[in-house]
Amino acid sequence: MSETPFIRGPVAVRLVRDESGLAQVKLVRAVAYMAGQSTPAGEEFDGNDFCASHILATVEGEPAGTIRLRWFAGFAKVERITVVPRFEGPQYAVVRAMAEYGLPIIRAKGYTRIVTHAQARLVAMWRRVFPFLKPVPGSEFVMYDHVCVVMAGEVPPEPAAIGEASPPLVQNRPEGLWHLPGPADRSAERPATAPDGRRRG
């Protein structure tokens, strides 16, 4: 199994698949939120990181940005968009690269409805990067000391999205790598030798 990095200019983007990647995600968020916005650790690391997908952007190998994706019945939630201050380049290059990489993953999982909870002061940024997201009228609320707004929108369906009818081995491939053979594919090259639940040899 291998994954070609998604490259946009100096930005490389990937889906986190190991503890090292998750540690880099936490580092980016600690720098941006805990240090930059004085967010308490217990609020930034809210218990949802181990039940979410994480996108990590690097610039010349250095952790530069991250997005967290959570999956609900009927919608995908995009959250925790974070860029290390020194990589906040012109035209939101890091955020745009992460969005360009992440949206096909959302669509490949069969989602067309996307929701986020944006800080009100950052709505313009969200609209530039995700133009299909629009503020929901009357949705303002306070979270982590910021006025936030619910934003929601639709993306076109992916005709080849992973679904119940997808081949079983495809469903078992690593997240986001459904187009590549995975461990289950390799195991299927062997004959079934454990019909009673016990491996032979």
C-alpha contacts under 8 A as a table, 3 or more apart, distances in Angstrom:
res1	aa1	res2	aa2	distance
1	M	180	L	7.09
1	M	181	P	6.76
1	M	182	G	5.83
1	M	183	P	7.69
3	E	177	L	7.54
5	P	12	A	6.14
5	P	13	V	6.19
5	P	14	R	6.16
6	F	12	A	5.51
6	F	13	V	5.11
6	F	14	R	6.51
6	F	101	Y	6.92
7	I	10	P	7.17
7	I	11	V	5.71
7	I	12	A	4.50
7	I	13	V	6.43
7	I	97	A	7.83
8	R	11	V	5.19
8	R	12	A	6.48
8	R	97	A	6.10
10	P	59	V	5.68
10	P	60	E	6.76
11	V	57	A	6.42
11	V	58	T	5.75
11	V	59	V	4.95
11	V	60	E	7.50
11	V	93	A	7.84
11	V	94	V	6.40
11	V	97	A	6.94
12	A	57	A	5.55
12	A	58	T	5.28
12	A	59	V	6.40
12	A	97	A	7.95
13	V	55	I	6.99
13	V	56	L	5.68
13	V	57	A	4.36
13	V	58	T	6.45
13	V	97	A	7.09
13	V	98	M	6.27
13	V	101	Y	7.01
14	R	55	I	5.83
14	R	56	L	5.56
14	R	57	A	6.64
14	R	101	Y	7.80
15	L	53	S	7.35
15	L	54	H	5.92
15	L	55	I	4.64
15	L	56	L	6.22
15	L	176	G	7.47
16	V	21	G	5.24
16	V	22	L	6.37
16	V	53	S	7.20
16	V	54	H	5.48
16	V	55	I	5.97
16	V	56	L	6.45
17	R	21	G	6.65
17	R	22	L	7.80
18	D	21	G	5.42
18	D	22	L	6.45
19	E	22	L	5.04
19	E	23	A	6.05
20	S	23	A	5.09
20	S	24	Q	6.42
21	G	24	Q	5.12
21	G	25	V	6.33
21	G	56	L	7.41
22	L	25	V	4.93
22	L	26	K	6.25
22	L	54	H	7.65
23	A	26	K	5.13
23	A	27	L	6.19
24	Q	27	L	4.93
24	Q	28	V	6.24
24	Q	56	L	7.84
24	Q	63	P	6.16
25	V	28	V	5.27
25	V	29	R	6.36
25	V	54	H	7.56
25	V	56	L	6.45
25	V	63	P	7.60
25	V	65	G	7.59
25	V	66	T	6.10
26	K	29	R	5.15
26	K	30	A	5.95
27	L	30	A	5.07
27	L	31	V	6.20
27	L	63	P	7.97
28	V	31	V	5.32
28	V	32	A	6.22
28	V	63	P	6.57
28	V	64	A	6.68
28	V	65	G	6.24
28	V	66	T	7.09
28	V	82	T	7.04
28	V	83	V	7.00
28	V	84	V	6.01
29	R	32	A	5.09
29	R	33	Y	5.58
29	R	34	M	7.17
29	R	44	E	7.75
29	R	66	T	7.75
29	R	80	R	7.98
29	R	82	T	6.30
29	R	83	V	7.97
29	R	84	V	7.91
30	A	33	Y	5.47
30	A	34	M	4.80
30	A	35	A	6.28
30	A	41	A	7.91
30	A	44	E	7.92
31	V	34	M	6.02
31	V	35	A	5.07
31	V	36	G	6.22
31	V	84	V	6.65
32	A	35	A	6.00
32	A	36	G	4.83
32	A	37	Q	6.84
32	A	82	T	6.67
32	A	83	V	6.81
32	A	84	V	5.73
32	A	85	P	6.92
33	Y	36	G	5.06
33	Y	37	Q	4.77
33	Y	38	S	6.27
33	Y	39	T	5.50
33	Y	44	E	7.28
34	M	37	Q	5.72
34	M	38	S	4.65
34	M	39	T	4.45
34	M	40	P	6.17
34	M	41	A	6.59
34	M	44	E	7.38
35	A	38	S	5.41
35	A	39	T	7.41
39	T	43	E	6.77
39	T	44	E	6.41
39	T	144	Y	7.37
40	P	43	E	5.42
40	P	44	E	6.36
41	A	44	E	5.13
41	A	45	F	5.87
42	G	45	F	5.43
42	G	46	D	5.98
43	E	46	D	5.24
43	E	144	Y	7.25
45	F	48	N	7.42
45	F	49	D	7.11
46	D	49	D	7.33
47	G	50	F	7.17
48	N	51	C	5.49
48	N	52	A	6.40
49	D	52	A	5.43
49	D	53	S	7.79
49	D	68	R	7.91
51	C	70	R	7.43
52	A	68	R	6.61
52	A	69	L	5.71
52	A	70	R	4.93
52	A	71	W	7.34
53	S	68	R	5.87
53	S	69	L	5.05
53	S	70	R	6.46
54	H	66	T	6.90
54	H	67	I	5.84
54	H	68	R	4.63
54	H	69	L	6.15
55	I	66	T	5.32
55	I	67	I	5.10
55	I	68	R	6.37
55	I	69	L	7.90
55	I	98	M	6.88
55	I	102	G	7.20
56	L	63	P	7.30
56	L	64	A	7.68
56	L	65	G	5.93
56	L	66	T	4.58
56	L	67	I	6.87
56	L	98	M	7.55
57	A	63	P	6.21
57	A	64	A	5.49
57	A	65	G	4.91
57	A	66	T	5.98
57	A	94	V	6.92
57	A	97	A	7.93
57	A	98	M	6.63
58	T	61	G	5.34
58	T	62	E	5.07
58	T	63	P	4.48
58	T	64	A	4.83
58	T	65	G	6.78
59	V	62	E	5.20
59	V	63	P	6.65
59	V	64	A	6.06
63	P	84	V	7.90
64	A	83	V	5.73
64	A	84	V	5.31
64	A	87	F	6.11
64	A	94	V	7.42
65	G	81	I	7.47
65	G	82	T	5.27
65	G	83	V	4.14
65	G	84	V	6.04
65	G	94	V	6.61
65	G	95	V	7.31
66	T	80	R	7.30
66	T	81	I	5.82
66	T	82	T	5.28
66	T	83	V	6.66
66	T	98	M	7.46
67	I	78	V	7.06
67	I	79	E	6.14
67	I	80	R	5.45
67	I	81	I	4.51
67	I	82	T	6.47
67	I	98	M	7.27
68	R	78	V	6.11
68	R	79	E	5.18
68	R	80	R	5.54
68	R	81	I	6.93
69	L	76	A	6.93
69	L	77	K	5.72
69	L	78	V	4.95
69	L	79	E	6.26
70	R	76	A	5.94
70	R	77	K	5.12
70	R	78	V	6.75
70	R	79	E	7.89
71	W	75	F	6.66
71	W	76	A	4.82
71	W	77	K	6.31
72	F	75	F	5.38
72	F	76	A	5.90
72	F	77	K	7.48
74	G	111	Y	7.07
74	G	113	R	6.76
75	F	111	Y	6.12
75	F	112	T	7.03
75	F	113	R	4.74
75	F	114	I	5.47
75	F	115	V	6.81
76	A	106	I	7.01
76	A	111	Y	6.45
76	A	113	R	6.39
76	A	114	I	4.96
76	A	115	V	6.31
77	K	114	I	5.78
77	K	115	V	4.84
77	K	116	T	5.54
78	V	81	I	7.74
78	V	114	I	7.06
78	V	115	V	6.31
78	V	116	T	5.22
79	E	116	T	5.99
79	E	117	H	7.03
81	I	95	V	7.52
82	T	95	V	7.99
83	V	87	F	6.51
83	V	88	E	6.26
83	V	94	V	7.17
83	V	95	V	7.35
84	V	87	F	5.53
84	V	88	E	6.70
85	P	88	E	5.28
86	R	89	G	7.65
87	F	94	V	7.35
88	E	92	Y	6.52
88	E	93	A	7.64
88	E	94	V	7.25
89	G	92	Y	5.93
89	G	93	A	6.14
89	G	94	V	7.48
90	P	93	A	6.42
92	Y	95	V	5.38
92	Y	96	R	5.94
92	Y	129	V	7.78
93	A	96	R	5.16
93	A	97	A	6.14
94	V	97	A	5.22
94	V	98	M	6.31
95	V	98	M	5.14
95	V	99	A	6.11
95	V	129	V	7.29
96	R	99	A	5.03
96	R	100	E	6.04
96	R	129	V	5.89
97	A	100	E	5.11
97	A	101	Y	6.23
98	M	101	Y	5.14
98	M	102	G	5.89
99	A	102	G	4.99
99	A	103	L	5.89
99	A	129	V	7.26
99	A	130	F	7.67
100	E	103	L	5.91
100	E	104	P	7.42
101	Y	104	P	6.39
101	Y	105	I	7.30
102	G	105	I	5.25
102	G	106	I	6.43
103	L	106	I	5.09
103	L	107	R	6.23
104	P	107	R	5.02
104	P	108	A	5.85
105	I	108	A	4.98
105	I	109	K	6.34
105	I	176	G	5.93
106	I	109	K	5.38
106	I	110	G	6.88
106	I	111	Y	5.76
106	I	112	T	7.78
107	R	110	G	5.12
107	R	111	Y	5.09
107	R	112	T	6.30
107	R	155	V	7.71
107	R	156	P	7.77
107	R	157	P	6.31
107	R	158	E	5.43
107	R	161	A	6.64
108	A	111	Y	7.36
108	A	158	E	5.99
108	A	160	A	6.94
108	A	161	A	4.31
108	A	162	I	5.95
108	A	176	G	7.94
109	K	161	A	5.62
109	K	162	I	5.38
109	K	163	G	7.50
110	G	157	P	6.87
110	G	158	E	6.60
110	G	161	A	5.05
110	G	162	I	6.30
110	G	163	G	7.10
111	Y	114	I	7.55
111	Y	157	P	7.10
112	T	154	E	5.37
112	T	155	V	4.90
112	T	156	P	6.11
112	T	157	P	5.63
113	R	152	A	7.31
113	R	153	G	5.93
113	R	154	E	4.71
113	R	155	V	6.54
114	I	133	L	7.71
114	I	152	A	5.66
114	I	153	G	5.54
114	I	154	E	6.19
114	I	155	V	7.62
115	V	133	L	7.67
115	V	150	V	7.21
115	V	151	M	5.73
115	V	152	A	4.36
115	V	153	G	6.70
116	T	150	V	5.96
116	T	151	M	5.29
116	T	152	A	6.43
117	H	148	C	6.19
117	H	149	V	5.56
117	H	150	V	4.64
117	H	151	M	6.15
118	A	122	L	6.52
118	A	123	V	6.33
118	A	126	W	7.69
118	A	148	C	5.29
118	A	149	V	5.30
118	A	150	V	6.40
118	A	151	M	6.94
119	Q	122	L	5.34
119	Q	123	V	6.69
119	Q	146	H	6.30
119	Q	147	V	5.86
119	Q	148	C	4.21
119	Q	149	V	6.23
120	A	123	V	5.45
120	A	146	H	7.83
120	A	147	V	5.72
120	A	148	C	4.94
120	A	149	V	5.67
121	R	124	A	7.49
122	L	125	M	5.30
122	L	126	W	6.43
123	V	126	W	5.09
123	V	127	R	6.17
123	V	135	P	7.80
123	V	149	V	7.96
124	A	127	R	5.06
124	A	128	R	6.29
125	M	128	R	5.16
125	M	129	V	6.36
126	W	129	V	5.28
126	W	130	F	5.56
126	W	131	P	7.30
126	W	133	L	7.44
127	R	130	F	5.13
127	R	131	P	4.56
127	R	132	F	7.31
127	R	133	L	6.29
127	R	134	K	7.21
128	R	131	P	5.59
130	F	133	L	5.73
131	P	134	K	7.61
132	F	152	A	7.84
132	F	153	G	5.39
132	F	154	E	6.55
132	F	155	V	7.31
133	L	151	M	5.66
133	L	152	A	4.93
133	L	153	G	4.53
133	L	154	E	7.55
134	K	151	M	5.06
134	K	152	A	5.54
134	K	153	G	6.27
135	P	139	S	7.74
135	P	149	V	6.43
135	P	150	V	5.81
135	P	151	M	4.22
135	P	152	A	6.62
136	V	139	S	5.59
136	V	149	V	7.24
136	V	150	V	5.60
136	V	151	M	5.56
136	V	152	A	6.85
139	S	149	V	5.63
139	S	150	V	5.59
140	E	147	V	6.69
140	E	148	C	5.52
140	E	149	V	4.59
140	E	150	V	6.83
141	F	147	V	5.80
141	F	148	C	5.32
141	F	149	V	6.47
142	V	145	D	6.32
142	V	146	H	5.53
142	V	147	V	4.63
142	V	148	C	5.76
143	M	146	H	5.47
143	M	147	V	6.60
143	M	148	C	6.60
157	P	161	A	7.87
158	E	161	A	5.19
162	I	165	A	7.92
162	I	166	S	5.87
162	I	171	Q	7.01
163	G	166	S	5.27
163	G	171	Q	7.86
166	S	170	V	6.55
166	S	171	Q	6.53
167	P	170	V	5.25
167	P	171	Q	6.43
168	P	171	Q	5.09
168	P	172	N	6.41
169	L	172	N	5.10
169	L	173	R	6.55
169	L	184	A	6.05
169	L	185	D	6.04
170	V	173	R	5.34
170	V	178	W	5.80
170	V	179	H	7.77
170	V	181	P	7.84
171	Q	178	W	7.31
172	N	182	G	7.73
172	N	184	A	6.44
173	R	177	L	6.47
173	R	178	W	5.49
173	R	180	L	7.57
173	R	181	P	6.92
173	R	182	G	5.08
173	R	183	P	7.11
173	R	184	A	6.84
173	R	185	D	7.98
174	P	177	L	5.46
174	P	178	W	6.64
174	P	182	G	6.63
175	E	178	W	6.82
177	L	180	L	5.55
178	W	181	P	7.51
181	P	184	A	7.80
181	P	185	D	5.59
181	P	186	R	7.39
182	G	185	D	5.31
182	G	186	R	6.56
183	P	186	R	5.16
183	P	187	S	6.23
184	A	187	S	5.02
184	A	188	A	6.22
185	D	188	A	5.15
185	D	189	E	6.95
186	R	189	E	5.50
186	R	190	R	7.77
187	S	190	R	5.79
188	A	191	P	7.15
192	A	195	P	6.78
193	T	199	R	6.33
193	T	200	R	6.23
194	A	197	G	5.16
194	A	198	R	4.97
194	A	199	R	4.75
194	A	200	R	6.47
195	P	198	R	7.21
